[in-house]
Amino acid sequence: MLNSILIDAGPLIALFNAKDKFHSSVRAFLKEHPYRYVSTLAVLTEVSHMLDFSRAAQHDFYEWVMCKGVIIGDINQNDMPRLLELTDKYADLPMDFADGTLVITAEKTCIREIISLDKDFDIYRLPGREQIRNVFGSEKPKTKSGKINRKQVLIAGNEVLHDKDAEYWENAPVKEKLQTITYLRECFYGKEATTGRLQRFHTMSKRK
């Protein structure tokens, strides 16, 4: 029996849209990693909307669902209080309705893995601080020595940077930028990396 796994809208859209930049990688991943895919009506609605450029693509998707290519999880009115709690908790992201239904499905089914193109599931937490592990592209870039390649991590992070985040960074106060840079350098190189150059930068910024 296949293991059950949650699937988000992004991979489904890519699977049925041959022009999507993730089409080939998603198709290959799903072929190499057979699962029993579980999703929600909210996710399927989002997929259908994004495939409205092609009646044929929508039809293929509906037939795939009809043949139980994806199992529709049960989300009902009784789940609305929890959904409201989640959307309030992650209002800074924000968490959309479809993501909320996937988190609730994880809580109700004990499924702890998902296939998603989004980074938001790296942030969402279940009760007990348990994470829903995104198995698509979950391996961190490494060098031949087996160590994490920091340059590749930064490049990958930059590729998924949203426009609103770029605008926020451009307009953020110097002090806030410094705090962010300090935190990132400590994550990669340890606390000793926050001395010297960053202190001089902070001193110069005060003069402006």
Order of alpha helices (4+ residues) and beta strands (2+ residues): beta-alpha-alpha-beta-alpha-alpha-beta-alpha-alpha-beta-beta-beta-beta-alpha-alpha-alpha-alpha
